[in-house]
Amino acid sequence: MTGTQVESPDATEPGHSRPSTAAAHCRAWLLEGLSERAARHPGPHATRDDGHEGHAWWRVMCLTGVDYFSTLGYQPGIAALAAGLLSPLATLVLIALTLFGALPVYRRVAHESPHGEGSIAMLERLLPWWAGKVLVLVLLGFAATDFLITITLSAADAAAHVVENPFAPHWMDGGNTWITLLLVAALGAVFLKGFKEAIGIAVALVATYLALNVVVIAVSAWEVLSHPVRIGDWTHAMTAEHSSPLAMIGVALLVFPKLALGMSGFETGVAVMPQVKGDPTDTYADPAGRVRDTRKLLTTAAVIMSCLLLLSSLATTILIPQAAFKSGGPANGRALAYLAHEHLGGAFGTVYDISTIAILWFAGASAMAGLLNLVPRYLPRYGMAPEWTRAVRPLVLVFMAAAVLITLWFHADVDAQSGAYATGVLVLMLSAAFASTVAVHRRGHRAAALGFGTITAVLAYTLVTNVIERPDGIKIAMIFIVAILVTSFASRVHRAFELRAATVTFDEAAARLIDEAAASGPLLLIANEPQEHTTGEYRAKESSQREQTHIPDGRPVLFLEVFVTDSSDFTADLTVHGDEKHGVRRLRVQGATVPNTIAAVLMELRDRTGQVPHAYFNWTEGAPFSHLLRFLVFGDGEVAPVTREVLRRAEQDPERRPRVHVG
């Protein structure tokens, strides 16, 4: 199966009315690009096409930077609200966790998952069967929280920069919510039209934005150094509030979890790995150059961001009155923009605002592209999403609806959304740290395992503290998790009766047995339990089947035996092996489920021989409902009726449908 064909509007029958034609056009537009490769649509986080040489790591860093560096737009203000005068000290703790925690973890993730799968794929490999699938679904819920809040929070902060600009018209006063919704809608419109590769735009945005921030921070530093009394006022106020340096450090350690959103962008950094050029000698199995350059990307971004976070925290804390950071204050959500207007004038401040609005809006585009590549990577492969989720536009509409609801729920308030944002970021980082710990432990690297284990514990503390103090994040994540679990398993049940085989191939022995049997007429196959039987058991089985299901005498039969490997898998490439043992001819195959595998093999046998095969089964004792549950969970159950139903859905023509006989 290579994809799903979208019915052409031109195929409408002449007698149909015009609204039907319009509906067909709309359906074709929505489902454009629907295929198995829809997860590779062009976008900031998309897997690069085969043959594409990729980009230099520093250019890809800018692609990551529209998400990571854009947090400068609101991080200093959030830090001031969380830690007050201790904001620089709390930011130092955050920087330490970034450079000595998150950075080593994601450097390991880049090594373990060099094709952009990220930490979720690492954890998927750790847990077998349904446990791994459920864990992935839960992590997808947190990832959806992270990316969607990135969209809404960035748009809300962009709206704050619009409203607070002194040149903004008065009718925009208090219009944060509708401006945010307008920006979200514009983002959705871009993706509905078609979002193409935009690394060049990202480079221009990041370069401009960082340059403007350097100017603002440099002017602020000059202002502080020119008036050293400001430093004295700040240190005096700190000592007045806190009795000792140890008390200050303790408070900084307690409040720094609220600043955790300043570590966003690392998951994005490994997601864009396929865009990194690497070395000419790189192979799919060993992309050493790509891994090395991705590590450069992560390290450079972390160092740049750490320096800017510390300097901006010092500048905003010393130069801006604490009251200005509060909700409704002129520095709320836009501390550096406040300094730009205050010390460089309205014209420069407006340029800074425009640059900030642009990069914040583009950060939302980066997050949207991440969602559009993350969901099709897992859910359709699990059979836990309908086919239309392989298309971009329907998913865009779903995510846009969720973004609108989140914006209305939080009233486009940057501070109110920061908790949810930090929760999503921290869960993904915690999962990456845990996966890295397990990975190095399995390789026998005890020292590295201890280090990653320590990072995991610190991130776990940070996450728990954040959830306790700001439960909105976990509430949002739980909504997404429940929605993903319910819809995923409902889709899995709905799609359970598909063929679910990507390809069916026969080895040399199987092909010979099939061709010899087909020379006598349509193939006759006896479905048999897949354990090793004795000669007597095989003969007894064949005799009872010939008697109960009236297999024609004298005609050769083949035994078809299916071994269930992992019933939680949805699709699989099937390889049928043939042998002659115990006096019978056997076709043996491994698959995720027995009925779907048998149906797929029967359909392939029909196409290979040009004749409709016949399959013979025995009824299974037991309650139908319990057998249905066994089929859905363990892949077996009552095989005969399910096989027949799979064949009925796969082949609409009864004359070409493989026959099912039950005795």
C-alpha positions as CSV (number, residue, x, y, z in Angstrom):
1,M,0.0,0.0,0.0
2,T,1.6,3.2,-1.1
3,G,-1.2,5.6,-0.3
4,T,-4.8,6.5,-0.4
5,Q,-6.2,7.9,-3.6
6,V,-8.3,11.0,-3.3
7,E,-11.4,10.9,-5.6
8,S,-11.1,13.5,-8.3
9,P,-13.8,16.1,-8.5
10,D,-14.0,15.4,-12.2
11,A,-15.3,11.9,-11.5
12,T,-18.6,13.3,-10.3
13,E,-21.5,11.8,-12.3
14,P,-23.4,14.1,-14.6
15,G,-26.6,13.8,-12.6
16,H,-25.1,15.1,-9.4
17,S,-25.7,18.6,-8.3
18,R,-23.2,21.4,-8.2
19,P,-22.9,21.3,-4.3
20,S,-21.6,17.8,-4.7
21,T,-18.9,19.0,-7.1
22,A,-18.0,21.8,-4.6
23,A,-17.8,19.2,-1.8
24,A,-15.6,17.0,-3.9
25,H,-13.3,19.9,-4.6
26,C,-13.1,20.7,-0.9
27,R,-12.4,17.1,0.0
28,A,-9.6,16.9,-2.6
29,W,-8.1,20.1,-1.4
30,L,-8.2,19.0,2.3
31,L,-6.7,15.6,1.6
32,E,-4.1,16.7,-0.9
33,G,-0.9,14.8,-0.3
34,L,-2.6,12.0,1.6
35,S,-0.1,9.1,1.5
36,E,2.1,6.9,3.5
37,R,4.8,9.7,3.2
38,A,2.6,12.6,4.4
39,A,4.8,12.8,7.5
40,R,7.6,14.0,5.3
41,H,5.8,17.1,4.1
42,P,8.1,20.1,3.6
43,G,8.5,22.2,6.8
44,P,11.0,23.2,9.4
45,H,11.0,19.8,11.1
46,A,10.3,17.6,8.1
47,T,12.5,14.8,7.1
48,R,14.6,15.9,4.1
49,D,13.9,14.2,0.8
50,D,16.2,11.5,-0.5
51,G,19.1,13.1,-2.4
52,H,18.9,16.4,-0.6
53,E,22.3,17.4,0.6
54,G,21.1,19.2,3.7
55,H,22.3,22.5,5.2
56,A,25.3,23.7,7.3
57,W,24.7,23.1,11.0
58,W,24.7,26.8,11.8
59,R,21.9,27.5,9.4
60,V,19.9,24.6,10.9
61,M,20.6,26.1,14.3
62,C,18.8,29.2,13.2
63,L,15.8,27.0,12.3
64,T,15.9,25.7,15.9
65,G,16.5,29.2,17.1
66,V,13.2,30.7,16.0
67,D,11.8,28.6,18.8
68,Y,14.7,28.7,21.3
69,F,16.0,32.2,20.9
70,S,12.5,33.7,20.7
71,T,11.9,33.0,24.4
72,L,14.1,36.0,25.1
73,G,10.9,37.9,24.2
74,Y,9.2,36.9,27.4
75,Q,11.7,34.9,29.6
76,P,13.3,37.8,31.4
77,G,9.8,39.1,32.4
78,I,8.7,35.7,33.6
79,A,11.9,35.3,35.6
80,A,11.4,38.7,37.2
81,L,7.9,37.7,38.2
82,A,9.0,34.3,39.6
83,A,12.2,35.3,41.4
84,G,11.9,39.1,41.8
85,L,15.3,40.6,42.7
86,L,16.8,37.2,42.7
87,S,16.1,36.7,39.0
88,P,19.7,36.7,37.9
89,L,20.6,34.1,40.6
90,A,17.7,31.9,39.6
91,T,18.7,32.3,35.9
92,L,22.2,31.1,36.9
93,V,20.7,27.9,38.2
94,L,18.7,27.5,35.0
95,I,21.9,28.0,33.0
96,A,23.7,25.4,35.0
97,L,20.9,22.9,34.4
98,T,20.9,23.8,30.7
99,L,24.7,23.4,30.1
100,F,25.3,20.5,32.5
101,G,22.0,18.8,32.3
102,A,19.8,19.3,29.2
103,L,22.8,19.8,26.8
104,P,24.6,16.5,27.6
105,V,21.2,14.6,27.5
106,Y,20.4,15.8,24.0
107,R,23.9,15.3,22.8
108,R,23.3,11.7,23.8
109,V,19.8,11.7,22.1
110,A,21.5,13.0,18.9
111,H,23.8,10.0,19.0
112,E,21.1,7.4,19.8
113,S,18.5,8.8,17.4
114,P,20.2,10.4,14.5
115,H,17.3,10.5,12.0
116,G,15.1,13.0,13.9
117,E,13.0,10.5,15.9
118,G,14.0,12.1,19.2
119,S,13.7,10.8,22.7
120,I,10.2,9.4,22.2
121,A,11.5,6.8,19.8
122,M,14.3,5.9,22.3
123,L,11.7,5.2,25.0
124,E,9.5,3.3,22.4
125,R,12.4,0.9,21.9
126,L,12.8,0.3,25.6
127,L,9.3,-1.0,26.4
128,P,7.8,-4.0,24.5
129,W,4.3,-4.7,23.3
130,W,1.4,-2.4,24.4
131,A,3.4,-0.7,27.2
132,G,5.7,1.0,24.6
133,K,2.7,2.2,22.6
134,V,0.8,3.6,25.6
135,L,4.0,5.4,26.8
136,V,4.4,7.0,23.4
137,L,0.8,8.1,23.4
138,V,1.2,9.7,26.8
139,L,4.4,11.5,25.7
140,L,2.6,12.7,22.5
141,G,0.1,14.3,24.9
142,F,2.9,16.2,26.6
143,A,4.5,17.0,23.2
144,A,1.2,18.4,22.0
145,T,1.1,20.5,25.1
146,D,4.6,21.8,24.5
147,F,4.1,22.6,20.8
148,L,0.6,24.0,21.1
149,I,1.5,26.2,24.0
150,T,4.5,27.4,22.0
151,I,2.1,28.6,19.4
152,T,-0.4,30.3,21.7
153,L,2.2,31.7,24.2
154,S,4.4,33.1,21.4
155,A,1.4,34.6,19.7
156,A,0.2,36.1,23.0
157,D,3.6,37.7,23.6
158,A,3.7,39.0,20.0
159,A,0.3,40.6,20.7
160,A,1.7,42.2,23.9
161,H,4.5,43.8,21.9
162,V,1.9,45.1,19.4
163,V,-0.4,46.6,22.1
164,E,2.4,48.1,24.2
165,N,4.1,49.8,21.3
166,P,3.7,53.6,21.8
167,F,2.8,54.0,18.1
168,A,0.0,51.4,18.2
169,P,-3.5,53.0,17.6
170,H,-5.6,53.4,20.7
171,W,-8.3,51.0,19.4
172,M,-5.8,48.2,20.0
173,D,-5.6,48.9,23.7
174,G,-6.6,45.7,25.6
175,G,-6.9,43.8,22.4
176,N,-4.4,41.1,23.3
177,T,-6.9,38.2,22.9
178,W,-8.2,39.1,19.4
179,I,-4.7,40.0,18.2
180,T,-3.5,36.7,19.4
181,L,-6.4,34.9,17.7
182,L,-5.6,36.8,14.5
183,L,-1.9,35.7,14.6
184,V,-3.0,32.1,15.2
185,A,-5.4,32.2,12.3
186,A,-2.7,33.7,10.1
187,L,-0.4,30.9,11.1
188,G,-3.1,28.3,10.2
189,A,-3.7,30.0,6.9
190,V,0.0,29.7,6.0
191,F,-0.1,26.0,6.6
192,L,-3.4,25.5,4.8
193,K,-1.8,27.1,1.8
194,G,1.3,25.0,2.0
195,F,4.4,25.6,4.2
196,K,7.7,25.2,2.4
197,E,11.2,25.0,3.6
198,A,12.2,28.3,5.2
199,I,15.7,28.0,6.6
200,G,16.7,31.2,4.7
201,I,13.9,33.1,6.5
202,A,14.9,31.6,9.8
203,V,18.5,32.7,9.3
204,A,17.5,36.2,8.6
205,L,15.0,36.4,11.5
206,V,17.5,34.9,14.0
207,A,20.4,37.1,12.9
208,T,18.3,40.3,13.0
209,Y,16.7,39.4,16.3
210,L,20.0,38.4,18.1
211,A,21.7,41.5,16.7
212,L,19.0,43.8,18.1
213,N,19.1,42.0,21.5
214,V,22.9,42.5,21.7
215,V,22.4,46.2,21.0
216,V,19.7,46.5,23.8
217,I,21.8,44.5,26.3
218,A,25.0,46.5,25.4
219,V,23.2,49.8,25.9
220,S,21.6,48.5,29.1
221,A,25.1,47.4,30.4
222,W,26.4,50.9,29.6
223,E,23.5,52.4,31.5
224,V,24.3,50.2,34.5
225,L,28.0,50.9,34.5
226,S,27.5,54.6,34.0
227,H,25.3,54.7,37.1
228,P,26.9,52.2,39.5
229,V,24.4,53.3,42.2
230,R,21.8,51.1,40.4
231,I,23.9,48.0,41.3
232,G,24.1,49.2,44.9
233,D,20.4,49.7,45.0
234,W,19.8,46.3,43.7
235,T,22.2,44.5,46.0
236,H,20.9,46.5,49.0
237,A,17.3,45.6,48.2
238,M,18.3,41.9,47.9
239,T,20.0,41.9,51.3
240,A,17.1,43.7,52.8
241,E,14.7,40.9,51.6
242,H,17.0,38.0,52.4
243,S,19.1,37.5,55.5
244,S,22.1,35.8,54.0
245,P,23.7,34.6,50.7
246,L,22.7,31.0,51.6
247,A,19.1,32.1,51.9
248,M,19.3,33.7,48.5
249,I,20.7,30.6,47.0
250,G,18.0,28.5,48.6
251,V,15.2,30.8,47.3
252,A,16.8,30.7,43.8
253,L,16.9,26.9,43.9
254,L,13.2,26.8,44.9
255,V,11.9,29.2,42.3
256,F,14.1,28.3,39.3
257,P,11.6,25.6,38.1
258,K,9.3,28.5,37.1
259,L,12.0,29.5,34.6
260,A,12.2,26.1,33.0
261,L,10.6,27.3,29.7
262,G,13.9,28.9,29.0
263,M,15.2,25.4,28.1
264,S,12.8,25.0,25.3
265,G,14.2,24.1,21.8
266,F,16.3,21.1,22.6
267,E,13.7,18.6,21.4
268,T,13.4,20.7,18.3
269,G,17.2,20.6,17.9
270,V,17.2,16.8,17.5
271,A,14.0,16.8,15.5
272,V,15.7,18.8,12.7
273,M,18.7,16.5,12.5
274,P,17.8,15.2,9.1
275,Q,18.3,18.8,7.8
276,V,22.0,18.8,8.9
277,K,24.4,18.1,6.0
278,G,27.0,16.0,7.7
279,D,29.9,14.4,5.9
280,P,30.1,13.0,2.4
281,T,31.0,9.6,3.9
282,D,27.9,9.5,6.1
283,T,25.5,6.5,5.7
284,Y,22.1,5.9,7.0
285,A,23.4,3.4,9.5
286,D,26.3,5.6,10.5
287,P,25.7,9.3,10.0
288,A,28.8,10.3,12.1
289,G,29.1,13.7,10.5
290,R,25.5,14.6,11.1
291,V,25.7,13.6,14.7
292,R,28.9,15.6,15.2
293,D,27.4,18.7,13.6
294,T,24.2,18.4,15.4
295,R,26.1,18.4,18.7
296,K,27.8,21.6,17.5
297,L,24.4,23.0,16.9
298,L,23.1,22.1,20.3
299,T,26.2,23.3,22.1
300,T,26.4,26.6,20.3
301,A,22.7,27.4,20.7
302,A,22.9,26.6,24.5
303,V,26.0,28.8,25.0
304,I,24.5,31.7,23.1
305,M,21.2,31.5,24.9
306,S,22.8,31.1,28.3
307,C,24.8,34.3,27.9
308,L,21.8,36.2,26.6
309,L,19.6,34.9,29.4
310,L,22.0,35.9,32.1
311,L,22.8,39.4,30.7
312,S,19.1,40.1,29.9
313,S,18.1,39.0,33.4
314,L,20.7,41.3,35.0
315,A,19.7,44.3,32.8
316,T,16.0,43.9,33.3
317,T,16.2,43.3,37.1
318,I,18.5,46.3,37.7
319,L,16.9,48.8,35.3
320,I,13.2,48.0,35.5
321,P,11.0,48.6,38.6
322,Q,9.5,45.4,39.9
323,A,6.0,46.8,39.6
324,A,6.4,47.1,35.8
325,F,6.7,43.3,35.5
326,K,3.3,42.6,37.0
327,S,0.2,41.8,34.9
328,G,-0.8,44.9,33.0
329,G,2.5,46.6,33.6
330,P,4.5,48.0,30.7
331,A,7.3,45.4,31.0
332,N,5.0,42.4,31.5
333,G,6.0,39.8,28.8
334,R,8.2,42.3,27.1
335,A,11.0,43.3,29.4
336,L,13.8,43.8,26.8
337,A,11.3,45.7,24.5
338,Y,10.7,48.0,27.5
339,L,14.4,48.7,27.8
340,A,14.7,49.2,24.0
341,H,12.0,51.9,24.1
342,E,13.3,53.4,27.3
343,H,16.9,53.8,26.4
344,L,17.0,53.8,22.5
345,G,13.9,55.7,21.7
346,G,10.5,54.8,20.1
347,A,11.9,54.3,16.6
348,F,14.4,51.7,17.6
349,G,11.9,50.2,20.0
350,T,9.4,49.8,17.3
351,V,12.0,48.0,15.1
352,Y,12.7,45.8,18.0
353,D,9.0,45.1,18.5
354,I,8.6,44.2,14.8
355,S,11.6,41.8,15.0
356,T,10.2,40.2,18.1
357,I,6.7,39.8,16.7
358,A,8.2,38.2,13.6
359,I,10.3,35.7,15.4
360,L,7.6,34.9,17.9
361,W,5.2,34.3,15.1
362,F,7.7,32.1,13.3
363,A,8.3,30.2,16.4
364,G,4.7,29.2,16.2
365,A,5.2,28.0,12.7
366,S,8.2,25.9,13.8
367,A,6.0,24.3,16.6
368,M,3.2,23.7,14.1
369,A,5.6,21.9,11.7
370,G,6.8,19.8,14.6
371,L,3.3,18.7,15.4
372,L,2.6,17.9,11.8
373,N,5.6,15.7,11.6
374,L,5.2,14.1,15.1
375,V,1.6,12.9,14.9
376,P,1.9,11.1,11.5
377,R,5.2,9.5,12.6
378,Y,3.5,7.4,15.2
379,L,-0.3,7.3,15.2
380,P,-1.0,6.0,11.7
381,R,1.8,3.5,12.1
382,Y,0.0,2.2,15.2
383,G,-3.3,2.1,13.5
384,M,-4.4,4.7,16.1
385,A,-5.4,7.5,13.7
386,P,-7.7,7.6,10.7
387,E,-6.2,7.8,7.3
388,W,-6.9,11.6,6.9
389,T,-4.3,12.3,9.7
390,R,-1.7,11.5,7.0
391,A,-2.8,14.7,5.3
392,V,-1.5,18.1,6.5
393,R,-4.6,20.3,6.1
394,P,-7.0,18.4,8.3
395,L,-4.4,18.2,11.1
396,V,-3.8,22.0,10.8
397,L,-7.5,22.6,11.3
398,V,-7.5,20.4,14.4
399,F,-4.5,22.0,15.9
400,M,-5.8,25.5,15.1
401,A,-9.0,24.7,16.9
402,A,-7.1,23.6,19.9
403,A,-4.9,26.7,19.8
404,V,-8.0,29.0,19.7
405,L,-9.5,27.2,22.7
406,I,-6.2,27.5,24.7
407,T,-6.0,31.2,23.8
408,L,-9.5,31.8,25.0
409,W,-9.0,29.7,28.1
410,F,-5.9,31.7,29.2
411,H,-7.2,35.1,27.8
412,A,-3.9,35.4,25.8
413,D,-2.0,35.9,29.1
414,V,1.7,35.0,28.7
415,D,2.3,34.5,32.4
416,A,-0.7,32.2,32.8
417,Q,0.5,29.9,30.0
418,S,4.1,29.7,31.1
419,G,3.3,26.9,33.6
420,A,1.7,24.7,30.9
421,Y,4.6,25.5,28.5
422,A,7.2,24.6,31.2
423,T,5.3,21.3,32.0
424,G,5.5,20.1,28.4
425,V,9.2,21.1,28.0
426,L,10.2,19.4,31.3
427,V,8.3,16.2,30.6
428,L,10.1,15.8,27.2
429,M,13.4,16.6,28.8
430,L,12.8,14.2,31.7
431,S,11.9,11.4,29.2
432,A,15.1,12.2,27.2
433,A,17.2,12.1,30.4
434,F,15.7,8.8,31.5
435,A,16.1,7.3,28.0
436,S,19.8,8.4,27.9
437,T,20.4,6.9,31.4
438,V,19.0,3.6,30.2
439,A,21.0,3.7,26.9
440,V,24.4,4.3,28.5
441,H,23.6,1.8,31.3
442,R,23.0,-0.9,28.8
443,R,26.3,-0.1,27.2
444,G,28.1,-0.6,30.5
445,H,29.1,3.1,31.0
446,R,28.5,3.4,34.7
447,A,29.9,6.9,35.2
448,A,27.8,8.2,32.4
449,A,24.7,6.4,33.7
450,L,25.3,8.0,37.2
451,G,25.6,11.4,35.6
452,F,22.4,11.0,33.5
453,G,20.6,9.5,36.4
454,T,21.4,12.6,38.5
455,I,20.2,14.9,35.7
456,T,17.0,12.7,35.6
457,A,16.5,13.2,39.3
458,V,17.0,17.0,39.0
459,L,14.6,17.3,36.1
460,A,12.0,15.1,38.0
461,Y,12.2,17.5,41.0
462,T,11.9,20.5,38.7
463,L,8.8,18.9,37.0
464,V,7.1,18.0,40.2
465,T,7.7,21.5,41.7
466,N,6.4,23.1,38.5
467,V,3.3,20.9,38.5
468,I,2.5,21.6,42.2
469,E,2.9,25.4,41.9
470,R,1.3,25.7,38.5
471,P,-1.1,22.8,37.8
472,D,-2.5,24.3,34.7
473,G,0.2,22.7,32.6
474,I,-0.6,19.1,33.8
475,K,-4.3,19.8,33.3
476,I,-3.8,20.8,29.7
477,A,-1.5,17.9,29.2
478,M,-4.0,15.4,30.7
479,I,-6.7,16.8,28.4
480,F,-4.5,16.0,25.4
481,I,-3.4,12.7,26.8
482,V,-7.0,11.5,27.4
483,A,-8.1,12.8,24.0
484,I,-5.2,11.0,22.3
485,L,-5.7,7.7,24.2
486,V,-9.5,7.6,23.6
487,T,-9.3,8.6,19.9
488,S,-6.3,6.4,19.3
489,F,-7.8,3.2,20.7
490,A,-11.1,4.0,19.0
491,S,-9.3,4.3,15.7
492,R,-7.4,1.1,16.4
493,V,-10.7,-0.8,16.9
494,H,-12.2,0.8,13.8
495,R,-9.2,-0.1,11.7
496,A,-8.7,-3.5,13.2
497,F,-10.3,-5.3,10.2
498,E,-7.9,-3.8,7.5
499,L,-5.4,-6.1,5.8
500,R,-2.6,-4.4,7.7
501,A,0.2,-5.8,5.6
502,A,2.5,-3.5,3.7
503,T,4.0,-6.2,1.6
504,V,3.8,-10.0,1.2
505,T,6.7,-11.9,-0.2
506,F,7.4,-15.7,-0.6
507,D,10.8,-17.3,-0.1
508,E,12.1,-19.7,-2.7
509,A,10.7,-22.8,-1.0
510,A,7.2,-21.3,-0.5
511,A,7.1,-20.1,-4.1
512,R,7.9,-23.7,-5.3
513,L,5.2,-25.3,-3.1
514,I,2.6,-22.7,-4.2
515,D,3.4,-23.2,-7.9
516,E,3.2,-27.0,-7.6
517,A,-0.1,-26.9,-5.7
518,A,-1.6,-24.4,-8.1
519,A,-0.9,-26.7,-11.1
520,S,-3.8,-28.9,-9.8
521,G,-6.3,-25.9,-9.5
522,P,-7.2,-23.3,-6.9
523,L,-5.1,-23.5,-3.8
524,L,-6.5,-25.2,-0.8
525,L,-5.1,-24.1,2.6
526,I,-5.7,-25.4,6.0
527,A,-5.3,-22.8,8.8
528,N,-3.4,-24.5,11.6
529,E,-2.1,-23.7,15.1
530,P,1.5,-22.4,14.7
531,Q,3.3,-24.8,17.0
532,E,5.4,-27.8,15.9
533,H,3.2,-30.9,15.4
534,T,3.9,-34.6,14.9
535,T,3.2,-36.5,11.7
536,G,0.1,-38.1,13.3
537,E,-1.3,-34.7,14.4
538,Y,-0.9,-33.2,10.9
539,R,-2.6,-36.3,9.3
540,A,-5.5,-36.1,11.9
541,K,-5.9,-32.4,11.2
542,E,-6.0,-32.9,7.4
543,S,-8.4,-35.9,7.7
544,S,-10.9,-34.0,10.0
545,Q,-10.8,-30.9,7.8
546,R,-11.4,-32.9,4.6
547,E,-14.4,-34.6,6.4
548,Q,-15.9,-31.5,8.0
549,T,-15.4,-28.9,5.3
550,H,-15.6,-31.2,2.3
551,I,-12.2,-30.6,0.9
552,P,-12.1,-32.3,-2.6
553,D,-10.5,-35.7,-2.4
554,G,-7.2,-36.2,-4.1
555,R,-6.4,-32.4,-4.2
556,P,-3.2,-31.4,-2.5
557,V,-3.4,-29.0,0.5
558,L,-1.0,-26.6,2.1
559,F,-0.9,-25.9,5.8
560,L,-0.9,-22.1,6.7
561,E,0.5,-21.3,10.1
562,V,0.8,-17.7,11.5
563,F,3.1,-16.9,14.4
564,V,2.1,-13.7,16.3
565,T,5.2,-11.6,17.0
566,D,4.0,-8.3,18.5
567,S,0.2,-7.9,18.6
568,S,0.5,-4.3,19.4
569,D,2.0,-3.6,15.9
570,F,-0.4,-2.6,13.2
571,T,1.2,-3.1,9.9
572,A,4.1,-5.4,9.0
573,D,6.1,-6.7,6.0
574,L,5.2,-10.3,5.7
575,T,7.6,-13.0,4.5
576,V,6.1,-16.4,3.9
577,H,8.5,-19.4,4.4
578,G,7.8,-22.8,3.0
579,D,9.0,-26.2,4.0
580,E,8.0,-29.9,3.8
581,K,8.0,-31.6,7.2
582,H,6.1,-34.4,8.9
583,G,4.7,-35.5,5.6
584,V,2.9,-32.2,4.9
585,R,3.7,-28.9,3.0
586,R,3.7,-25.8,5.2
587,L,3.6,-22.1,4.6
588,R,4.7,-20.3,7.8
589,V,4.6,-16.5,8.4
590,Q,5.1,-14.1,11.2
591,G,2.6,-11.2,11.7
592,A,1.0,-8.9,14.2
593,T,-2.4,-10.7,14.1
594,V,-3.5,-14.1,12.8
595,P,-6.7,-13.2,10.8
596,N,-5.3,-10.2,9.1
597,T,-2.1,-12.0,8.2
598,I,-4.0,-15.0,6.7
599,A,-6.2,-12.6,4.7
600,A,-3.2,-10.7,3.3
601,V,-1.5,-14.0,2.3
602,L,-4.7,-15.2,0.7
603,M,-5.0,-12.0,-1.3
604,E,-1.4,-12.3,-2.5
605,L,-1.9,-16.0,-3.4
606,R,-4.9,-15.0,-5.5
607,D,-2.8,-12.4,-7.4
608,R,0.1,-14.7,-7.8
609,T,-1.8,-17.7,-9.1
610,G,-4.7,-15.9,-10.9
611,Q,-7.1,-18.2,-9.0
612,V,-9.2,-17.7,-5.9
613,P,-7.8,-19.7,-3.0
614,H,-9.8,-21.6,-0.4
615,A,-9.0,-21.5,3.3
616,Y,-10.3,-24.0,5.8
617,F,-10.8,-23.3,9.5
618,N,-12.3,-24.9,12.6
619,W,-14.6,-23.0,14.9
620,T,-13.1,-21.9,18.2
621,E,-14.9,-22.7,21.5
622,G,-15.8,-19.7,23.7
623,A,-17.8,-16.5,24.0
624,P,-17.7,-14.2,20.9
625,F,-17.0,-11.1,23.0
626,S,-14.0,-12.6,24.8
627,H,-12.6,-13.8,21.4
628,L,-13.0,-10.3,20.0
629,L,-11.0,-8.9,22.9
630,R,-8.4,-11.5,22.4
631,F,-8.2,-10.5,18.7
632,L,-7.8,-6.8,19.6
633,V,-5.2,-7.3,22.3
634,F,-3.4,-10.5,21.5
635,G,-4.0,-10.9,17.8
636,D,-5.8,-14.2,17.7
637,G,-9.3,-15.1,19.1
638,E,-11.9,-16.4,16.7
639,V,-9.9,-16.4,13.5
640,A,-12.4,-17.6,10.9
641,P,-15.1,-14.9,11.0
642,V,-12.5,-12.1,11.4
643,T,-10.5,-13.4,8.4
644,R,-13.7,-13.4,6.4
645,E,-14.6,-9.9,7.5
646,V,-11.1,-8.6,6.6
647,L,-11.4,-10.2,3.2
648,R,-14.9,-8.7,2.7
649,R,-13.6,-5.2,3.4
650,A,-10.5,-5.7,1.3
651,E,-12.2,-7.1,-1.8
652,Q,-15.6,-5.7,-2.8
653,D,-16.1,-8.2,-5.6
654,P,-17.4,-11.5,-4.1
655,E,-16.2,-13.5,-7.2
656,R,-12.6,-12.4,-6.6
657,R,-12.7,-12.8,-2.8
658,P,-10.8,-15.7,-1.3
659,R,-13.2,-18.4,0.1
660,V,-13.4,-19.1,3.8
661,H,-14.7,-22.5,4.9
662,V,-15.4,-23.4,8.5
663,G,-16.1,-26.8,10.0
